[in-house]
Amino acid sequence: MKKDKPRVAIQGIRASFHEQAAFEYFGENIETIECDSFKQTFVALENKQADYIVMAIENSIAGSILPNYSLLLGYNFPVVGEVYLPIQLHLMALPGVAFDQIKYVTSHPMAIRQCNEFLDEYPQLKIVESSDTAACAKRIRDEQLTDTVAIANVLAARLYGLDIIERRIESNKKNYTRFLILTTHDNVAKQTPNKASLCFQVSNQVGALAKVLNIFADQGVNMSKIQSMPVLGKRHEYNFYVDVEWEDSKQYDAAVKQVLKYTHNFNILGEYLRYEEEGEKAVTTAKAEKPARKYISIKKLDK
């Protein structure tokens, strides 16, 4: 039986950037499943307490969230979409609190790193790290803290009744975070993908990785992301996480067929539609005239 609202697991609480990303992808008619950690979002999906996960994977200032790559590979849930969310960070406090009353600034470590230039101007403020931006705003409201401000988004200020006393304090105004959308294999909808997230290993020989990357280039497949992580317990061995994009699926099919000859432990983490914008709205549907492409789930592929 089809549910009225998709249940979406996020790290954090309501009004966090994860919920904002979920709204961007699914619309606001969702049921948000709050989780204390990224791992708990996967557990919620595994236990059928959620239908989808929205998970941050990289930020344009702070970089990749490396532990989340291990979760992608370890839990075997396919990536079915992505969202690029502009990150606008504001300083917020209880109504009536003046800037000179502030002693503490609290937020998630990633948000704090994205506001270093602003915070460096006020060395007298003590930085307090927390697990979630919205949770910091909620704590100020719940405990009526008059000496503390949170760094969070507009949704948090509205939901928890705080005043924004400094707007747009992020160091880079073109700051964005990329979020991945994951679900169970049974819940994957048919679509015509033009982007894939892959993971593989190559032999520890000169030019081994370059050979693989040249295959993508020769087939006209654009590599939009590459991230390496050591294989746990194995010296000189690395997992390479690669995002690729294409215009014609034949290019991608040909590239994967050739790459399999030069890699091992090759995994397709997901095939999906890349995030695009029409004005401010994401394109999340394929062109109707294209035939649906069979989804290849994450697994080791035989050569």
Rosetta silent file (secondary structure, phi, psi, omega in degrees, C-alpha in Angstrom):
SEQUENCE: MKKDKPRVAIQGIRASFHEQAAFEYFGENIETIECDSFKQTFVALENKQADYIVMAIENSIAGSILPNYSLLLGYNFPVVGEVYLPIQLHLMALPGVAFDQIKYVTSHPMAIRQCNEFLDEYPQLKIVESSDTAACAKRIRDEQLTDTVAIANVLAARLYGLDIIERRIESNKKNYTRFLILTTHDNVAKQTPNKASLCFQVSNQVGALAKVLNIFADQGVNMSKIQSMPVLGKRHEYNFYVDVEWEDSKQYDAAVKQVLKYTHNFNILGEYLRYEEEGEKAVTTAKAEKPARKYISIKKLDK
SCORE:     score description
SCORE:     0.000 S_00000001
   1 L     0.000  129.653 -176.773    0.000    0.000    0.000 S_00000001
   2 L   -74.266  133.730 -179.250    1.413    3.364   -1.036 S_00000001
   3 L   -81.012  148.627  178.253    2.094    5.786    1.788 S_00000001
   4 L   -67.735  -39.784 -177.989    0.712    9.325    1.663 S_00000001
   5 L  -124.022  132.491  172.893    4.003   10.802    2.804 S_00000001
   6 L   -68.721  137.865  177.139    7.515    9.490    2.208 S_00000001
   7 E   -91.917  118.814 -172.582    9.384    8.932    5.470 S_00000001
   8 E  -117.419  117.940  179.482   12.775   10.589    5.138 S_00000001
   9 E   -84.441  132.968  178.614   15.581    9.913    7.620 S_00000001
  10 E  -131.855  152.272  169.952   17.955   12.805    8.307 S_00000001
  11 E   -83.050  119.287 -177.402   20.904   13.367   10.590 S_00000001
  12 E   114.117 -164.942 -176.160   19.715   16.047   12.990 S_00000001
  13 L  -120.486 -179.077  179.342   16.346   17.497   13.835 S_00000001
  14 L   -56.367  143.658 -179.897   13.637   19.524   12.151 S_00000001
  15 L    77.183    7.188  173.320   14.799   22.757   10.493 S_00000001
  16 L   -75.938  169.715  177.171   18.314   21.390    9.958 S_00000001
  17 H   -64.792  -29.591  176.285   19.979   21.708    6.570 S_00000001
  18 H   -64.133  -40.655  177.142   19.230   18.030    6.016 S_00000001
  19 H   -68.259  -37.765  177.085   15.511   18.691    6.342 S_00000001
  20 H   -60.959  -40.999  177.033   15.863   21.697    4.051 S_00000001
  21 H   -65.407  -38.382  177.370   17.556   19.436    1.470 S_00000001
  22 H   -62.745  -41.778  176.675   14.755   16.883    1.897 S_00000001
  23 H   -61.016  -40.362 -178.855   12.180   19.614    1.207 S_00000001
  24 H   -62.698  -38.782 -175.520   14.127   20.622   -1.900 S_00000001
  25 H   -84.647  -46.026 -172.450   14.074   17.078   -3.278 S_00000001
  26 H  -101.007  -14.920 -167.115   10.695   15.711   -2.126 S_00000001
  27 L    88.065  173.215 -172.927    8.681   18.856   -1.358 S_00000001
  28 L   -84.798   -5.878 -179.846    7.415   19.672    2.122 S_00000001
  29 L   -86.393   65.759  179.765    4.792   16.896    2.261 S_00000001
  30 L  -132.197  164.304  171.346    7.121   14.415    3.974 S_00000001
  31 E  -106.772  115.372 -177.526    7.516   12.800    7.373 S_00000001
  32 E   -83.247  126.534  176.219   10.935   13.662    8.789 S_00000001
  33 E  -102.150  108.408 -176.286   12.646   10.891   10.760 S_00000001
  34 E   -79.870  133.739 -179.894   15.140   12.555   13.124 S_00000001
  35 E  -132.590  147.549 -177.119   18.384   10.639   13.791 S_00000001
  36 L   -78.405  -19.846 -177.154   21.327   11.386   16.042 S_00000001
  37 L  -148.392  165.281  176.306   23.957   10.219   13.559 S_00000001
  38 H   -63.797  -38.609  179.278   24.428    9.352    9.900 S_00000001
  39 H   -61.052  -37.752  179.961   24.710    5.686   10.836 S_00000001
  40 H   -64.900  -28.652  176.797   21.314    5.850   12.531 S_00000001
  41 H   -65.645  -38.233  178.147   19.729    7.033    9.277 S_00000001
  42 H   -69.206  -38.408  177.044   20.947    3.831    7.616 S_00000001
  43 H   -63.138  -40.436  178.862   19.681    1.754   10.525 S_00000001
  44 H   -62.006  -41.411  178.337   16.269    3.442   10.196 S_00000001
  45 H   -68.720  -40.876  179.959   16.139    2.550    6.498 S_00000001
  46 H   -62.825  -37.186 -178.533   17.347   -0.979    7.189 S_00000001
  47 L   -89.730   10.396  178.126   14.645   -1.476    9.844 S_00000001
  48 L    62.389   26.123  173.239   11.937   -0.064    7.543 S_00000001
  49 L   -87.952   -8.175  178.229   11.398    2.929    9.832 S_00000001
  50 L  -143.500  157.157  177.598   12.175    5.192    6.877 S_00000001
  51 L   -99.814  -26.163 -177.165   11.699    5.068    3.104 S_00000001
  52 E  -143.438  160.716  169.606   14.618    7.318    2.156 S_00000001
  53 E  -120.291  138.029  166.251   17.814    8.823    3.540 S_00000001
  54 E  -113.194  119.373 -172.961   19.033   12.335    2.821 S_00000001
  55 E  -134.277  126.485  174.229   22.754   12.483    3.615 S_00000001
  56 E   -66.067  140.879 -179.530   25.348   15.237    3.173 S_00000001
  57 E  -125.229  -25.841  178.246   28.439   14.025    1.323 S_00000001
  58 E  -161.798  153.876  176.143   30.511   17.137    0.630 S_00000001
  59 E  -127.162  143.216 -174.142   30.685   20.883    1.186 S_00000001
  60 L   -67.906  -17.794  177.560   32.323   23.372   -1.153 S_00000001
  61 L  -104.914  -50.539 -173.790   34.324   24.923    1.715 S_00000001
  62 L   -83.055  -14.748  176.867   34.793   22.184    4.302 S_00000001
  63 E    91.665 -163.391 -176.153   35.293   19.361    1.782 S_00000001
  64 E   -75.211  149.132  173.114   34.128   15.738    1.774 S_00000001
  65 L   -96.183   89.736 -167.584   32.509   14.026    4.750 S_00000001
  66 H   -59.056  -43.337 -178.989   34.762   10.987    4.587 S_00000001
  67 H   -58.393  -25.657 -177.755   32.979    8.625    7.036 S_00000001
  68 H   -71.422  -23.995  175.176   29.845    8.824    4.905 S_00000001
  69 H   -66.184  -38.110  177.784   31.628    7.171    1.985 S_00000001
  70 H   -65.204  -36.484  177.396   32.201    4.113    4.167 S_00000001
  71 H   -64.851  -39.210  178.395   28.489    4.060    5.033 S_00000001
  72 H   -57.096  -46.871 -176.108   27.622    4.118    1.319 S_00000001
  73 H   -76.359  -35.052 -173.128   29.722    1.051    0.655 S_00000001
  74 H   -77.422  -29.201 -172.876   28.960   -0.781    3.879 S_00000001
  75 H   -98.429  -10.911  170.373   25.146   -0.642    3.927 S_00000001
  76 L    67.100   29.021  174.692   24.403   -1.609    0.330 S_00000001
  77 L  -102.783  134.112 -176.418   21.627    0.976   -0.261 S_00000001
  78 L   -76.225  144.429  171.258   21.496    2.549   -3.735 S_00000001
  79 E   -80.135  128.045 -177.867   21.881    6.257   -4.418 S_00000001
  80 E  -120.234    0.598  179.633   18.820    7.428   -6.368 S_00000001
  81 E  -177.727  176.141  179.314   19.295   11.200   -6.448 S_00000001
  82 E  -151.207  158.083  176.860   21.200   14.250   -5.286 S_00000001
  83 E  -139.844  133.138  170.412   20.596   17.837   -4.189 S_00000001
  84 E  -103.711  115.506 -174.502   22.983   20.796   -4.168 S_00000001
  85 E  -111.121  121.864  172.990   21.823   23.166   -1.440 S_00000001
  86 E   -62.307  131.840 -177.589   23.159   26.720   -1.060 S_00000001
  87 L  -102.424  110.310  176.854   24.276   27.076    2.551 S_00000001
  88 L  -112.301  118.168 -172.878   23.342   30.406    4.112 S_00000001
  89 L  -109.979  132.955 -177.055   24.408   30.672    7.729 S_00000001
  90 E  -126.715  153.008  175.538   23.030   33.195   10.196 S_00000001
  91 E   -95.871  124.179 -173.602   23.768   34.148   13.784 S_00000001
  92 E  -132.811  149.899 -176.631   20.601   33.878   15.877 S_00000001
  93 E  -147.343  172.614  174.343   19.584   34.542   19.476 S_00000001
  94 L   -59.975  146.795  177.052   16.559   34.936   21.718 S_00000001
  95 L   -53.859  133.363  177.407   14.483   38.023   20.906 S_00000001
  96 L    93.265  -11.778  179.739   15.926   41.108   22.590 S_00000001
  97 L   -76.452  129.288  178.879   19.462   39.746   23.058 S_00000001
  98 L   -93.104  157.368 -176.350   22.133   42.261   22.001 S_00000001
  99 H   -60.366  -36.372 -177.100   25.433   41.308   20.419 S_00000001
 100 H   -72.636   -6.961  174.951   27.455   42.581   23.389 S_00000001
 101 H   -85.425  -12.629 -170.564   25.653   40.085   25.664 S_00000001
 102 L   -77.684  133.743  174.626   26.994   37.107   23.738 S_00000001
 103 L  -119.032  -27.599 -173.438   29.656   34.867   25.286 S_00000001
 104 E  -128.720  142.353  173.170   29.153   31.582   23.410 S_00000001
 105 E  -121.918  125.084 -176.301   28.627   30.582   19.770 S_00000001
 106 E  -125.158  140.666  177.082   27.347   27.074   19.177 S_00000001
 107 E  -174.947  179.377  174.579   26.861   25.042   15.991 S_00000001
 108 L   -69.314  145.262 -179.141   27.920   21.958   14.081 S_00000001
 109 H   -54.557  -37.017  179.228   31.710   21.807   13.432 S_00000001
 110 H   -64.653  -40.874  178.777   31.176   21.983    9.664 S_00000001
 111 H   -66.903  -39.138  178.682   29.098   25.156   10.013 S_00000001
 112 H   -62.285  -43.628  178.738   31.690   26.674   12.335 S_00000001
 113 H   -61.743  -32.385 -178.701   34.455   25.972    9.816 S_00000001
 114 L   -77.825   -5.881 -178.934   32.401   27.685    7.133 S_00000001
 115 L  -121.569   23.067 -174.048   32.218   30.863    9.246 S_00000001
 116 H   -58.821  -40.122 -177.258   35.854   31.139   10.351 S_00000001
 117 H   -62.656  -42.489  178.237   36.428   34.594    8.866 S_00000001
 118 H   -66.519  -47.311 -176.057   33.509   36.085   10.785 S_00000001
 119 H   -66.628  -30.499  178.796   34.362   34.312   14.039 S_00000001
 120 H   -63.474  -22.098  179.643   38.027   35.348   13.842 S_00000001
 121 L   -77.042  -12.011 -177.401   36.884   38.956   14.234 S_00000001
 122 L  -130.202   69.769 -176.436   35.461   38.156   17.687 S_00000001
 123 L   -63.962  -16.254  179.338   38.127   36.152   19.564 S_00000001
 124 L   -73.602  -15.769 -179.322   36.345   36.818   22.866 S_00000001
 125 L   -82.289  132.821  179.038   33.509   34.470   21.844 S_00000001
 126 E   -89.704  128.934 -178.188   33.872   30.861   22.970 S_00000001
 127 E   -89.060  128.618  178.729   33.053   28.268   20.317 S_00000001
 128 E  -121.378  114.028 -178.684   30.934   25.310   21.441 S_00000001
 129 E   -81.607  147.955 -179.785   30.578   22.466   18.949 S_00000001
 130 L  -141.867  173.751 -175.188   27.379   20.440   18.705 S_00000001
 131 L   -82.274  -13.588 -171.996   25.933   17.611   16.631 S_00000001
 132 L  -160.191  137.735 -179.297   23.404   19.676   14.700 S_00000001
 133 H   -64.459  -47.249 -177.742   22.809   23.312   13.718 S_00000001
 134 H   -66.172  -34.104  178.750   19.063   23.246   14.362 S_00000001
 135 H   -63.053  -32.010  177.028   19.545   21.512   17.715 S_00000001
 136 H   -65.912  -43.060  177.614   21.657   24.467   18.824 S_00000001
 137 H   -63.563  -42.449  179.584   18.842   26.855   17.982 S_00000001
 138 H   -62.113  -40.659 -178.731   16.337   24.638   19.795 S_00000001
 139 H   -63.801  -39.998  177.967   18.534   24.508   22.911 S_00000001
 140 H   -60.808  -42.747  178.646   18.694   28.307   23.075 S_00000001
 141 H   -66.181  -47.155 -174.769   14.890   28.418   22.905 S_00000001
 142 H   -66.907  -39.724 -176.241   14.345   25.573   25.391 S_00000001
 143 H   -98.135    1.089  178.465   16.859   26.785   27.972 S_00000001
 144 L    51.347   53.112 -178.118   16.262   30.503   27.355 S_00000001
 145 L   -81.043  117.134 -178.535   19.983   31.167   26.950 S_00000001
 146 L   -97.206   -4.930  179.809   20.661   34.896   26.795 S_00000001
 147 L  -111.558   11.250 -173.517   24.457   34.617   26.493 S_00000001
 148 E  -130.878  140.129  174.141   24.530   32.146   23.586 S_00000001
 149 E  -122.015  154.864  177.438   23.935   32.383   19.854 S_00000001
 150 E  -113.208  150.676  169.318   23.563   29.627   17.286 S_00000001
 151 E  -103.009  115.297 -176.615   24.788   29.408   13.715 S_00000001
 152 E  -158.428 -169.596 -177.139   21.955   27.910   11.692 S_00000001
 153 L  -100.805  177.274 -177.900   19.540   28.534    8.815 S_00000001
 154 H   -63.343  -36.900  178.888   16.376   30.606    8.461 S_00000001
 155 H   -56.745  -41.773 -179.401   14.172   27.535    8.996 S_00000001
 156 H   -66.412  -41.757  179.232   15.667   27.070   12.475 S_00000001
 157 H   -61.282  -42.167 -178.812   15.164   30.721   13.403 S_00000001
 158 H   -68.955  -46.481 -174.824   11.508   30.565   12.368 S_00000001
 159 H   -65.955  -37.401 -174.428   10.727   27.224   13.989 S_00000001
 160 L  -105.146   11.524  170.661   12.360   28.027   17.322 S_00000001
 161 L    66.824   38.111  179.890   11.383   31.688   17.541 S_00000001
 162 L  -104.004  155.684  175.173   14.850   33.247   17.393 S_00000001
 163 E   -95.182  138.636  174.355   15.955   36.592   15.981 S_00000001
 164 E   -85.630  117.073 -177.163   18.686   36.736   13.362 S_00000001
 165 E  -100.989  -17.464  172.108   21.239   39.275   14.615 S_00000001
 166 E  -144.325  124.416 -177.647   23.847   38.764   11.869 S_00000001
 167 L   -99.252  149.838  172.705   22.952   37.486    8.402 S_00000001
 168 L    50.794   61.461 -177.895   25.064   35.541    5.915 S_00000001
 169 L   -92.353    2.599  177.280   28.159   35.047    8.056 S_00000001
 170 L   -64.984  144.678 -174.643   29.528   32.193    5.935 S_00000001
 171 L   -65.259  -38.359 -178.926   32.998   32.974    4.574 S_00000001
 172 L  -114.583  118.693 -176.005   32.127   32.115    0.978 S_00000001
 173 L   -73.788   -8.154  174.879   28.778   33.352   -0.308 S_00000001
 174 L  -101.359   24.917 -179.022   28.811   30.639   -2.987 S_00000001
 175 L   -67.560  133.186  175.801   28.927   27.978   -0.296 S_00000001
 176 E  -145.106  158.611  173.350   26.899   24.829   -1.017 S_00000001
 177 E  -122.749  139.263  176.617   26.523   21.293    0.287 S_00000001
 178 E   -97.525  130.788  178.657   25.801   18.251   -1.837 S_00000001
 179 E  -116.898  141.796  174.761   23.321   15.737   -0.410 S_00000001
 180 E  -102.507  148.354  175.326   22.672   12.204   -1.650 S_00000001
 181 E  -109.577  124.826 -179.848   19.274   10.497   -1.667 S_00000001
 182 E  -123.961  155.762  177.213   19.268    6.785   -0.818 S_00000001
 183 E  -151.945 -175.987  175.916   16.542    4.165   -0.559 S_00000001
 184 L   -82.887  162.055 -179.935   16.058    0.396   -0.488 S_00000001
 185 H   -62.061  -35.482 -178.973   16.435   -1.694   -3.638 S_00000001
 186 H   -68.653  -20.205 -173.104   12.689   -2.464   -3.620 S_00000001
 187 H  -100.699    4.783 -177.586   11.851    1.231   -3.604 S_00000001
 188 L   -73.104  124.365  178.094   13.968    2.278   -6.605 S_00000001
 189 L   -86.622  146.604  177.642   11.856    3.977   -9.274 S_00000001
 190 L   -69.642  135.442  178.071   12.613    3.454  -12.956 S_00000001
 191 E  -155.244  169.865  176.866   14.329    6.425  -14.527 S_00000001
 192 L  -104.234   95.348 -173.044   16.769    7.307  -17.281 S_00000001
 193 L   -74.161  157.690  172.054   19.931    8.198  -15.372 S_00000001
 194 L  -136.401   16.605  176.922   22.731   10.473  -16.551 S_00000001
 195 E  -150.440  148.880  178.044   24.991   10.245  -13.502 S_00000001
 196 E  -142.544  149.173  171.493   26.490    7.425  -11.450 S_00000001
 197 E  -109.321  123.921 -174.750   28.458    7.011   -8.236 S_00000001
 198 E  -121.657  157.785  173.647   31.065    4.275   -8.484 S_00000001
 199 E  -141.738  134.268 -179.438   33.623    2.680   -6.170 S_00000001
 200 E  -158.005  169.223  172.945   36.565    0.527   -7.201 S_00000001
 201 E  -121.400  152.666  175.690   40.166   -0.433   -6.504 S_00000001
 202 L  -125.227  163.689  179.313   43.093   -0.557   -8.908 S_00000001
 203 L   -69.211  153.589 -178.643   46.400   -2.398   -8.751 S_00000001
 204 L   -84.352   67.975 -179.523   49.326   -0.675   -7.032 S_00000001
 205 L  -132.837  153.632 -179.914   51.201   -0.046  -10.264 S_00000001
 206 L   -59.269  127.804  175.038   52.372    3.070  -12.056 S_00000001
 207 L    81.655    3.405 -175.997   49.621    4.505  -14.222 S_00000001
 208 H   -64.134  -47.280  179.803   46.897    2.086  -13.078 S_00000001
 209 H   -68.493  -39.998 -179.926   44.450    4.799  -12.006 S_00000001
 210 H   -59.815  -36.551  179.433   45.309    7.015  -14.979 S_00000001
 211 H   -61.999  -42.145  179.620   44.426    4.162  -17.324 S_00000001
 212 H   -66.204  -45.444 -177.554   40.944    3.913  -15.787 S_00000001
 213 H   -66.180  -33.988  177.986   40.352    7.641  -15.875 S_00000001
 214 H   -66.651  -30.282  177.034   41.474    7.840  -19.504 S_00000001
 215 H   -62.321  -46.053  177.607   38.836    5.262  -20.421 S_00000001
 216 H   -59.098  -45.069 -179.304   36.109    7.573  -19.126 S_00000001
 217 H   -62.475  -44.354 -178.448   37.623   10.492  -21.031 S_00000001
 218 H   -63.538  -29.668  179.535   37.949    8.507  -24.267 S_00000001
 219 L   -89.141    2.822  179.389   34.269    7.502  -24.069 S_00000001
 220 L    74.591   24.706  178.432   33.156   11.104  -23.484 S_00000001
 221 L   -98.794  122.473 -176.946   32.084   10.409  -19.879 S_00000001
 222 E   -82.587  128.837  174.448   32.742   13.352  -17.566 S_00000001
 223 E   -93.917  111.889 -175.531   34.246   12.613  -14.162 S_00000001
 224 E   -95.365  -10.581 -177.143   32.774   15.192  -11.781 S_00000001
 225 E  -160.408  138.657  169.745   34.233   13.846   -8.523 S_00000001
 226 E  -140.421  133.172 -178.761   37.018   11.570   -7.276 S_00000001
 227 E  -139.683  128.860  178.455   37.703   10.725   -3.642 S_00000001
 228 E  -107.840  146.110  175.208   40.188    8.164   -2.328 S_00000001
 229 E  -142.631  136.414  178.949   40.076    6.370    1.024 S_00000001
 230 E   -61.252  144.271  173.004   42.452    3.710    2.372 S_00000001
 231 L   -78.186  124.913 -174.237   41.123    0.171    2.532 S_00000001
 232 L   -56.459  124.582  175.014   40.957   -0.690    6.213 S_00000001
 233 L    81.149    6.028 -178.293   43.834   -2.929    7.289 S_00000001
 234 L  -128.476  116.785 -179.958   45.541   -3.055    3.878 S_00000001
 235 L   -69.452  141.067  174.213   48.666   -1.044    3.108 S_00000001
 236 L    63.775   17.755  176.096   48.862    0.751   -0.246 S_00000001
 237 L  -118.336  135.664 -174.449   45.284   -0.187   -1.150 S_00000001
 238 E  -134.923  143.483  165.343   42.612    2.449   -1.707 S_00000001
 239 E   -88.118  132.151  174.901   38.959    2.654   -2.598 S_00000001
 240 E  -107.403  119.487  176.627   38.324    5.274   -5.262 S_00000001
 241 E   -98.505  120.440 -172.642   34.886    6.863   -5.159 S_00000001
 242 E  -129.136  134.349  170.972   34.093    8.412   -8.531 S_00000001
 243 E  -106.039  132.171  179.516   31.078   10.311   -9.855 S_00000001
 244 E  -128.490  152.110 -179.850   30.608   10.288  -13.615 S_00000001
 245 E  -132.426  152.844 -179.096   28.125   11.996  -15.939 S_00000001
 246 L  -151.132  162.604  175.777   27.145   11.367  -19.553 S_00000001
 247 L   -99.117  -32.610 -178.876   24.815   12.533  -22.296 S_00000001
 248 L  -122.894  125.812 -177.269   24.354    9.156  -24.004 S_00000001
 249 H   -61.142  -23.704  178.132   24.003    5.985  -21.934 S_00000001
 250 H   -64.111  -33.446  177.345   25.990    4.087  -24.575 S_00000001
 251 H   -62.926  -46.028 -178.945   29.055    6.106  -23.590 S_00000001
 252 H   -65.304  -45.149 -179.336   28.649    5.083  -19.956 S_00000001
 253 H   -59.969  -43.487 -179.231   27.972    1.423  -20.771 S_00000001
 254 H   -66.112  -39.916 -179.341   31.065    1.216  -22.955 S_00000001
 255 H   -64.714  -46.058 -179.209   33.230    2.922  -20.335 S_00000001
 256 H   -62.281  -41.220 -179.658   32.113    0.598  -17.522 S_00000001
 257 H   -59.482  -39.951  179.992   32.698   -2.473  -19.685 S_00000001
 258 H   -76.294  -39.216 -177.979   36.288   -1.404  -20.316 S_00000001
 259 H   -62.059  -34.052 -179.797   36.972   -0.201  -16.770 S_00000001
 260 H   -57.009  -26.344 -178.602   36.041   -3.617  -15.372 S_00000001
 261 H   -72.813  -20.946 -172.785   39.170   -5.040  -17.041 S_00000001
 262 H  -118.043    9.958 -178.352   41.478   -2.797  -15.011 S_00000001
 263 L  -130.753  167.702  169.522   39.763   -2.660  -11.608 S_00000001
 264 E  -138.976  162.127 -173.384   38.682   -4.982   -8.820 S_00000001
 265 E    51.756   46.547 -179.054   35.922   -4.775   -6.212 S_00000001
 266 E   -78.769  125.912 -179.796   34.014   -2.590   -8.667 S_00000001
 267 E  -126.967  137.006  168.290   30.713   -1.321   -7.219 S_00000001
 268 E   -96.801  108.710 -178.268   27.938    0.774   -8.692 S_00000001
 269 E   -77.243  -22.543  177.974   26.667    2.736   -5.712 S_00000001
 270 E   170.336  148.330  173.018   23.827    4.242   -7.707 S_00000001
 271 E  -122.452  129.479 -169.548   22.649    5.510  -11.097 S_00000001
 272 E  -159.229  177.377  176.880   20.442    8.574  -11.014 S_00000001
 273 L   -85.458  127.790  177.266   19.559   11.949  -12.506 S_00000001
 274 L   -66.959  150.783 -178.414   22.137   14.629  -11.830 S_00000001
 275 L   -73.768  127.020  175.488   20.880   17.705  -10.029 S_00000001
 276 L  -132.772  166.972 -179.435   20.059   20.581  -12.348 S_00000001
 277 E  -126.263  136.820  167.491   18.184   23.814  -11.894 S_00000001
 278 E  -116.489   97.574 -168.553   15.440   25.499  -13.844 S_00000001
 279 L    68.991 -111.266  179.126   15.381   28.812  -12.053 S_00000001
 280 L  -115.228    9.309 -175.620   15.240   27.567   -8.469 S_00000001
 281 E  -107.275  132.482  179.483   13.543   24.203   -9.102 S_00000001
 282 E   -73.447  143.014  172.782   15.480   20.945   -9.397 S_00000001
 283 L   -88.623  112.894 -176.333   14.955   18.768  -12.437 S_00000001
 284 L  -123.649   12.051  177.895   14.166   15.352  -11.005 S_00000001
 285 L  -125.416  145.532  179.243   12.318   13.668  -13.866 S_00000001
 286 L   -81.765  162.214  175.915   13.690   12.167  -17.065 S_00000001
 287 L   -66.467  137.070 -171.449   12.481   13.069  -20.546 S_00000001
 288 L   -66.309  -28.599 -174.768    9.422   11.019  -21.351 S_00000001
 289 L   -75.408  -12.298 -179.534   10.591    9.957  -24.795 S_00000001
 290 L   -86.140  137.974  178.940   13.582    8.058  -23.404 S_00000001
 291 L   -69.094  149.781  177.914   13.053    4.399  -22.443 S_00000001
 292 L   -67.608  140.596 -177.835   13.433    3.451  -18.791 S_00000001
 293 E  -104.032  135.599  179.774   16.834    2.006  -17.987 S_00000001
 294 L   -66.418  132.108 -178.650   17.175   -0.993  -15.718 S_00000001
 295 L   -76.739  134.827  175.685   18.767   -0.037  -12.435 S_00000001
 296 L  -101.729  115.034 -176.801   22.022   -1.780  -11.506 S_00000001
 297 L   -76.347  161.456  178.205   22.181   -2.197   -7.762 S_00000001
 298 L   -63.337  125.484  175.686   25.319   -1.864   -5.696 S_00000001
 299 L  -174.599  163.260  174.655   27.279   -5.096   -5.793 S_00000001
 300 E   -73.062  129.626 -178.031   30.609   -6.446   -6.900 S_00000001
 301 L   -99.233  135.375  178.161   30.479   -6.941  -10.645 S_00000001
 302 L   -76.463  141.410  178.232   32.142   -9.910  -12.263 S_00000001
 303 L   -78.301    0.000    0.000   34.558   -9.157  -15.018 S_00000001
